[in-house]
Amino acid sequence: RFKEGAERARAVSNNHIIMVEGHGVHRVAERHKKLLLGKVFKATSPNGRFKEGAKHIHDRQLSRIEAIGKNLFYFWGGKGEKNEKREPTVVHIHFGMSGQFKTGEIGQLEPTPNTRLELVNSEHNLVAHLSAMTVKHGDLDFYESKRKSLGQDPLRRDARGDLVWEKFQKSRKSVGMLLMDQSVIAGVGNIYRAEILFKAGIHPEQPGNTLDYESFSRVWNISRDLLHRGFKTGSILTVDPDSNLGPPWTRRYIYNHSSCGVCGSKVKSWDMGGRTCYACLTCQKLNEAIPQERKSKLKLAKEHKPFLSHCAPEPASELNLNSLTVKALKEMLKKHNLSANGRKAELIERLSNCSELKLVKQEEEEREVIDMSSPASAFDAAQEKVKAGEKRNVEHVALVEVDTETQKLATKKKGKIPFRQSKKRRQVRGK
């Protein structure tokens, strides 16, 4: 716990806070509607921090799941129970910076000091482990009070943009602050804020009540489009396929970039409500006067220096090798079993002649187009991130499936399973 707290403190001090954004929460909900919904579970609290809640849902059917922004609500009991007079129990989940909801076969998951809830269904050989910042339980009134405190979720069918517009009209807060206010729009995080406002052509410091309806509509519609794309793919990908942008703007336009992917101007970053705010001041003009306090903050804006070790790099075949550090070059050489000795010029020449790197671009072009008719599996989404070189400290992922037998159970399809770990491989990975 001390180690986890220290890591969390470092993240906050660097304004680099990683939380599950709305699309990730909806992916958990949608997956569990297929995998867990309608089943009865034995419920326990391995670390004792959800002991009372586990008692309330033990041996009760999971009857409903709702995702609202970054929040999940699991409903236990209700119609069809033996004791129909018993009130349903609602479990509220907020993953925070390190929470996860893992599923697997019985015997595959080991509780950790952070596992608040364990669900076991022997009939379906299914187990689930939940760790999260917030795990609370209550009745339907508890759910309604939480629901009312949250804003409109762009991914929900009942989302009302007109209610968000009303809040924008009444607020002098900056658009950047309003987008991150979960009581206004639920589900948007820092990466999405940067990319939504860039695509809308709106400066983050623009006061909300100065936006005209057309500008607001751009913000709302782009929010819906990007979150939906994230839900489908399992990754925060904001660059439009037809943008024809080269590396490093293959995933995002300005977030964690030193320059704008469209105009080439320097990306500026500054503090906004304890989080790093990003903008291209050429593409995102500030059209209205802002409070003196915000002017002072904006004056402190600096040219952004990317944290290169976190975000996905450009494809290796198109890298400007001269821009890499000697350390990075040596790591690439070792990865391809090449000698890492010599001066920088020698390292670059060695990599330039590496046949494996030359094939990367060809492999990308020949890669099968993703079917967007249904969400990518947790495994496929993770593989996409690995292939792109994006590390876990960019986008926190809460949906974890230890074995694709859970995918087979959820989809109820017979035949070939895309990936299955052997018993030996599981043991090796578990060490």
N, C-alpha and C positions, 0 to 999 in steps of 0.2 A: 504493500500500500504506500510505503514511503517513496519507493521508486516511481510508482505511478503519479504520486503527488508532485514529485520533483519534475517529471517530464511535463506534467500539466502546467506547472509554474513557468518552466522555460518557454512553453508554447505561448502562454499569455504574455510574457515579457517581450516576446518577439512579435506580438500582434498577429501571430500565425496560429489561429485557433481552428481546429479541425472538428467540425461537427457533421453529423449525418444531415444532408440537405433533403428537401422534400421528396425528390424523385427516389432517393434511396429508401425512405420510409414507406413509400407506396409500393416499392418493389417487395419489401418484406411482407406488407399486408396482402398483396396479390398472390404471392407465393404461398403464404400460409392459408389463404382461403381455399387453395387446392389441396394443401398438404395436411393441415391441422383441423380445419373447420368441420364441425359435425361429429368430432370424436370426443371420447371421454378419457380423461387423463388422471393418473395418480400425480398429485402435486406436492412437492416438498421444497424447502428453502435450504440448500446446502450450506450457505454461510450464515443462516439465521436472520438475515435482514428483511426477509419477507415472510416470516413464519406465520403471522396471523392471516395474511393475504392468501397464502398457500392453503391454509385450512378452509377458507371460504370457497375455493374453487376445486378442491380435492374431490375426485369422483363425480365431477359435473361436466356437462357437455359444453364445448366451445361453440356458441351459437351465432356469433357475429363478430366481425372485425371492421374497425373504422380507422382510416388514416386521415389525419388533418394536419397539414404542414409537417412539422417535425415530430408530431405526436401520434402514438398508436393507442387504440382503445380495444381491448379484448373483452367480449361479453360472455359470461359463463352462466348457464342455466336459462330459465325462462319457460316458454311453452314446451310441453312434452315431458317436463320433469315429473317424477313420481309425486313430489310435493309441489304442486303447481302454485301454492300460495307463497312459496319461498321467493324472495326478491332476487332478481339477477344480480350478479356481482360483476362490476366493471373494473378491469385492471388498466391503469394509465401508465404508459411507458414513454420515456424520453431518453434516448440513447446517450445524449451528451457527447463527450469527446472520445470515449473509448468503449462504448457499449456495443454489444453484438447479440444476435439471436441465432444460435447455432442449432442445426438439426442433423440427425444421423441415425444409424441403427443402434439398438440397445448394445451397450458395451463399447461403443466407439468414442463416446465423450466422457472425459474426466472432469468433474467439477473443479473450479479454481476458487481462490479466495474471493473473487468478484462475482461468482455465480449466485444470483439471488433466487432464481426459480428454476426448478427442474420439472419437466413434464414427461411422463412415461406412459406409453400405450403398448402393452404387450401384444395385443391382438394384431397390430400392424407393425410390430417390431420397430417402434419409433420412439426417439427420445429428443427432447429439445432443452437447451440451456440458455437462459437469459441473464445477461449482465447489462446493467444500464444505470445512468445517473439517477433517474427517477423511476421507481416502480411502486405505485400506490394503488389502493383498491377502495371502492366505495359502491354506492347504489346508483340508480339511474339519475337521481338529482345531482350526484357528484359529477357524472358525465356531462350533464347539461350545463352545469356551472363552468366546467372546463371548456366546453364547446363554445359558450358565449364569450369567453375571454380571448378566443382565437379569431384571427381575421379570415379573409376569404382565401381558400386554397386553389390556386390556378389549375391543379390537376383533378379537382373534384367536379362531378357533373353538376352539382348544385351551386357552384361558385358564381357569385354575382359581382361583376366588374363595376356595376353602378354604385354599389355600396363602398367600394374602394375609392371610386371617383369622388364620392361625397366627403370621405375623410381627407383626401388630397386637397380638395377645395377649402377645407376649414383649417388646414395646418400650415404654419410657417416653417415647419421642419423641412430640412433639405430632402430632396427626392431620395438621396442615398440613405438617409436615416429611415425614411418611411418604408423603403423596400426591405429593410432589415427588421422592421418593427413587426413582430409576429401577431400583434393585435390588429394590424392593417392587412398585410399579405402574409399568409402562413406558408412557410416552406422555402423561402428564398434565403440563401446564405451568401457569404462574401464573394465566392467565385462567380456565382450567378449575378450578383449585384453589378460587379465590374463589367461583365459581358452584356447584360441586358441593357444597361445605360449606354454602353458604347454603341450597340446595334441600333438603339433608339436615337442616338445623336444628342443625348442630354447630359449636361454636366451634373455630377453627383451633388454639388452644392446648390443647385437650382431649388429655390423654395417650392414646396409642393403646390401651394395655392396660386403660383404664377404659371403653371402649366395650362395650356389650352387643351380642349378635349381630344383633339387630334394627337397631340403629343402624349397625353396620358394613354390613349388607346394603343399607341405603339408600345409603350412600356408594358401594358397589361397583356397584349397579344404576344409579344416577344417572350414574356415570362411564361406564358402557357406553352408556347412552341418549344422553348429550350428545356423546360422541366419535363415535357412529354418525351422529348428526344432522350433525355437522361434516363427516364423510366424505361424506355424501349431498349436502350443499349447498355445500361448499367454504368455509364461513364458520363462525365460532364464534358460534352463535345458541343461547342458553340459555333465553330466555323462552318458556314454553309458549304455543302458539297460543290456548288457551282462557283465558289469564290476564286478557285484556281490560285490559291496562295501557296507559296513554297514554304519550306521549313524556315523558322521554327513555328510558324503559325498554322500548324496542321490540326490543332485541337482548340486553341483559344486565341482571340484577337489581341487582348492587352494584358490579361491577368498573368502576372509574373513574367512579363516581357519587358525588355529595355526600350523597345520601339514599337510603334503601331504597325500592325500587319497590313493596314490599308494605305496610309499616307507616308509612313516611315518616320513620322515625328517621334520625339522621345516621349515615353510614357512617364507620367508623374505619379508619385504616390505620397500620401500624407495620412495622418491619423483622423479617423472619424468614429467617434463613440468607442474608442479602444480597439478598433480594427483598422487594418491598412486599407485605404481606399485608392483605387486606380483610375486614371483617366488619360485620354489623349486630348490635350487642350486644343488641338487643331480640329479634330473631328467632333469634339464636345464643347461647344462654346457656352460660356456663362452669360445668359441674357438678362439677368436681373441683379439688382443690388442685394447683397447678403449682409447679415449682422456682422458687426465689428469683430466679434469673437471668432466667427468662421473665417473672416478675412485674415485674421492673424494665423489661423491654422493653415490656410491655403498658402500663405506666404512661406510657410515652412516646407511646402511641397518640394520634393527632390526628384531628380531623375532616378527612376527605379533600377535597382541592381538585382537581377533575378537570382533566386536561390536555386542554382543550376542542378543541385543534387536531388531535387524533389520532383519537378515536373518532367513530363515526357520530353526527351530530346528529339531533335529532328532525325529522320531516318539516317542510318550510318552512311549509306552510299552517297548522301548529299551533304554530309557534314563539311563545314569549313574547318578542316583539321588544324589550320593555323591558329584558329581562335581558341582551341582547347589548351588546357594547361598540360605540362609534362606529366603530371600525376594521372590526369584523365587519359592521356595517350597511352601511358604504360598499362593502365587498367584494361583498355581496349585490346592491347596487344596480348596481354596475359589471357584474356577471355578467348582469344583465337589461337592460343598456344604458340604465340610468336615471341621472339626474344624482345625483352623490354630494356635492353642495354643500349647506350649511345646518346648522342645529342638529340635535341628536339627535331632538327631537320631529318635526321636518320630515322627517327620514330615515325615521322609523317610519311616518309618515302616507303617505309615498310608496310604501313597501313594502306597506303594508296595502291600498293600492288597485291593486297589481300583479295583473293578471288571471292571469298565468302562475303565481304563487304560489297563487292560489285554486284552480287546477286540479290541484295536486299531490295533494291528498287524494282527489279523484275518480279520478285515475289509479291511485293505490294500491289503491283499492277495486275497480277494474275489472281490475286486473292478473291475468293468468292464474295459476291455482294451479300450483305447481311439481310435476311428476311425481316422486315420491320412489322410484319403482321402480328407478332407476339414478342413479349419481352425476352431479351437474351437471358440465358440461365446464369446463375451465380458463377459457375465455373467459366463459362464463355466470357463473361464480363471481366473476370479476374485475369483470364488469359490475354484479353485485349490490352489490359493495362500492363501486364508483364511484357508483352511484345513491343508495346510503345515505349517501355522504359519508365513508366510513371510509378512512383513509389507510393506506399500506403499513406504517407504523411501529407499527401496532397488532398485526397478525397477519402474521408472515412467511410468504410463500407460496413453496414450492420448485418447484411444477409450473408450467412455462412452455411454452406452445406458440405458436410464432411465427406459424403459419398454420394454418387449420383444414383444410388438405389432410391434415395429420397425423391429424386427427379422422376424416376420410373413410377414410384408410388403416386406422385402428384398428378402426372399426366395420364397414368393408366394406359400407356401404350405398350404393346408388345413388340419385340424385335430388337434391333440393334441399339445399344446404349452408346452415346458418343464417347464416354470415357468412364472407365472403372478401374479403381486402384486394386491391385492384387494385395493379398494379405501381407506378403513380404514387403511391398512398397509402403503400405501403411505403417508397418513396424519401423522401417527405416526413417520415414518422415516424422514419426513420433518421437524419435530420439533427440 
